[in-house]
Amino acid sequence: MLNRAADIAAEPAEALLVIVPAGNSGRDRLSSTTPVAGLPLVRRLALAGTRAGVERILVHELSVDGALAGIRTDRLTATAPGPRVDRRLILLPSNVLPRTDWLRGLLEAPVQRDTLYVDASMTAVIETGQPERILAAASRCRNAGEVVAALRASFGEADWPFDPAGRFALAGPGDVRRAETWLLRGLIKPSEGFMSRHVERRISLALTRRLVATRMTPNAMTLISVAIGLLGAPCFLSPDPWIQLAGALLFLAHSILDGCDGELARLKFLESRRGALLDFWGDNIVHVAVFSCMAIGWSRSQAAAWPLLVGLVAIAATLGAAVALSGRSPARPGPERRSSWAARLTDALANRDFIYLIVLLSLAGKAWWFLVLVAGGTPIFLLLVSAGRRGENA
């Protein structure tokens, strides 16, 4: 497909994202300000472009009732911005929802110069030293279909080399719910454990679908989840199985709600280092509180001090792992680095399926026994974290 190496640029050209009308009409007309997962459609497209690393975003029509407030965008004109240099233009219909990593792939993948690539959704990519030709055609045309037809008359076309699974094309307002489901499913991480994927994520995504249209912020959601986790910690002071089970269920509720804050942040493009640190350390504060109460409750039931020592080892190891992970915990926008085998194993071991073991132990009034596993397993986890970081830095 892309086999003529001499025609392929070695470095990505300066990128422009051009948002053009989709072209639907009548009762099935989809407005560019239609809310999708809490954001107007055109705003979601522009934010995805910004997050993907687009240098400049041009919009066919800027009369979108403040939907683009705070985002650097310009009205599409026939004039090429700045000096004449190679530019890669992505023409994105206003009804096409792109994932950020998919859009980044359109920016960075090698393509032949002055060759048109068109997706079935009418998304188009072209790299050229004469961007004014494309901008002039796009500014004159009424919708994406007309733009593509005009470009096909002027440029040769190659097969579309990108995965179509990275975008969702809405045919009309009736597709909004399906588009939101697609966005929500994209938030599930491949490294999540079985129970997290099939139980916790199902609940958290259902909650997030409802919360995303409200004024709830990711940081507020983090604080709520931390408060619920801390509320459950004192339950582990008691030897009563029912009280321990109540604590385990509150701990599980904390874990579910802790997923909602990240989901809200990614859906609304509100990821930040401060929010990631709040989430990360809030989670570890809950773990320390739960393990402390387990150790104290166990010590009381045995009328001995040795459970406190087990708890101290578990807490120290937990905090040590937190410090070791803190350098890689905050999510930063941008391409992910390739992980070593140890880093991937670390991510797998860090999943929260262990909470269900606490629930089972609590049914027998033995939630405290979990401290033994933490005290013995977390130092091994620490070694894997260290090996993983060395692999990432290599």
QUIBELNOR-V711560 format. One record per helix or strand. SS is the DSSP state (H for helix, E for strand). FROM is the first residue (numbers start at 0). TO is the last residue. If there is no record, write none. Layout:
# QUIBELNOR-V711560
[[SS | FROM | TO] [SS | FROM | TO]]
This chain:
# QUIBELNOR-V711560
[[H | 4 | 6] [E | 7 | 7] [E | 13 | 19] [H | 25 | 27] [E | 34 | 35] [E | 38 | 39] [H | 40 | 51] [E | 55 | 58] [E | 73 | 74] [E | 86 | 92] [E | 95 | 97] [H | 99 | 107] [E | 111 | 111] [E | 114 | 117] [E | 123 | 127] [H | 130 | 139] [H | 143 | 151] [E | 155 | 157] [H | 163 | 165] [E | 166 | 168] [H | 172 | 184] [H | 193 | 210] [H | 217 | 236] [H | 240 | 266] [H | 272 | 301] [H | 305 | 328] [H | 340 | 348] [H | 353 | 362] [H | 366 | 392]]
